Amino acid sequence: METKAQVLTIAGSDSGGGAGIQADLKTFQELGVFGCSAITAVTAQNTQGVHGIYPMDRQAVKEQIDAIGRDFDIRALKTGMLFDAGIIEETAQGIKRYGFEQLVIDPVMIAKGGASLLQQQAVEAITSLLVPLASIITPNIPEAETLSGIDITDDVSRRKAAEAILSLGASSVIIKGGHSTDPDVAEDFYMDQQGMVILLRSERLQTQQTHGTGCTFSAALTAELGKGKPVEEALFTAKEFIQSALAHPLGIGHGHGPTHHAA
Ligand code: PLP
């Protein structure tokens, strides 16, 4: 019997199917791993925006993690939208209770349309409780600025921000370049605790179909780590996966369409 690597996403639901849990599970399927999920919040959402947010009770998050932890052999996991400090506490405790390793943190804060997916006072809970458990944390530029307290204006300040995030205890960080002002290139900056740096550069594709790009990237990384790939290789695969998705927009919905998942 062939068993697939089992991976877990702890994140919010996007009814529009382009981001959150839905993007994660589609990406897991596409990359050949078995995906489980613990839902932290339900959003009423489409390609035009977030129309409602309904956080789960923290007990519901705990019980989902317990159900998975008792039964599955989780090889890697990711967190996405966590919304409040109570859910972050349950998530960190659950990860420790079951000894889950290979944690990818996507520190989701604000949706592209401006909706807040993390309460302001919960940033501190992420940095103190969750970041020290991370194998890798995947902020975009605004998230990296919030986590580090450093304005990213050039390569030097980007490196300083990465060092500040590493000082919070994550094993490695990748600051994604999608939000930079460079018109031609999207460059992601990876750094680990040993000071190893990797730059992932790609052509900046001119598309509006970018909803869920961050979720899909971190899910692809989780899938590859779950299969036992080393982090450098997982990073290249995730970058290629997202670049190819951006190059083949689906044209779904009337707003910022989803980044394409399936072949
Ligand atoms: N909704 C949920 C549930 C998410 O987890 C995310 C992820 O970042 C988003 C929305 C934001 O998607 P985007 O900013 O790519 O439109």
Boltz pocket constraint, residues with backbone or C-beta under 6 A from the ligand:
constraints:
  - pocket:
      binder: B
      contacts: [[A, 11], [A, 12], [A, 13], [A, 14], [A, 19], [A, 20], [A, 21], [A, 41], [A, 43], [A, 45], [A, 80], [A, 81], [A, 108], [A, 110], [A, 111], [A, 112], [A, 113], [A, 117], [A, 210], [A, 211], [A, 212], [A, 213], [A, 214], [A, 215]]
      max_distance: 6.0
